[in-house]
Each structure stands twice: as C-alpha cells, then as structure tokens.
Amino acid sequence: MKTWNLRPLTLSAALLALMTLTAPASAQDPTVPAVDRSALREAHGDYVLDDGRTLKVQVGARRLSVGLDEHPLELWRAENADLLVSPDGMRRLRLYRNVDGSVDRVALEIDRVR
C-alpha cells in the first residue's frame, strides 16, 4: 500500500490561510461608507483649486482616490459626504454643494507639522 505525503500541501494551505486572515485592515475596509456612496459619486471628477492646482477625485464602489496635479492617485477615506481625509490625516478636502446636491467647488486644507 502506498502512503501519500500530504504535509507540504497542508503547510502551503495553512500559510495561504494565514496570509489571507492577516491582511491589513485598510485593505479589507472600504474607504467609501455605504450610506454616503450616492452623494460621494457626485464628487467624481476634476477640479481647479483657487491657487491653480488641479485636483482629481475618483469614487468607486468601495474606494475613494484623490490626486493633486500630476501626482499619482492615493486612497483617501470619507468622513462623511462633504469631507474627505488623506491617509496621514494631514490633508482634508471639503466639498461644497449646490442646492441640488452636486459639488459646486472644493477646498483643500493642509495641516502643518509643528
């Protein structure tokens, strides 16, 4: 009778399961709250700030990305339908809306390190 050595397969499966369970919380949690998704989708687009810089906002089903000028987009989180916060918490993007709910203008606020 032939016996099979299943130990390497079992170790591989255990390692794969461990890697899946220990994924960072930021990868598992959406940056777009379910309640505000429809309001945040109105913010999707390109904006010109008061100082002439270009801001790009992309709102997906579960992710929210913001990019300033030619810098690559980075994942931000939505505090609510009118406030977006950068991953480091030092930058905030306020959305100002019209009466119909569409985004009229945006304001970028940056905290300085003291």
Steps between C-alpha positions, in 0.01 A plus 500: 500500500633839407482789748480859380698775664245784537704710739639753243151560361359550849775748590439695179128518566559612858742771386254624238217510756721687748595762239135552410390543860779744586441742212515861617170647614534779246490242221183343638302810597347719231601866493152594376227455763191324367270776623673780309586322174236670287590846633874434458455387140400860426857602596659283229695722260775759453512832686718810483595640841523874577880489462477342152591143593294214357328251724362167379242304700400145408219330688453130443268248660730447800799727444558874497812642336632855487795637302647849498653632176698223331558294815361146497160439655503385861227339707314743726210436735167676524409637841159591359354609166669842525841423652779281361814431706847390383660182638736701723215719630691819414293594194126545471285567197173682568224470243264793462171407337227678306136484601450197274783310677760521224851612599547870423858543622761336720748632756824325595612550860852403607624478859858607561735291710611694808 
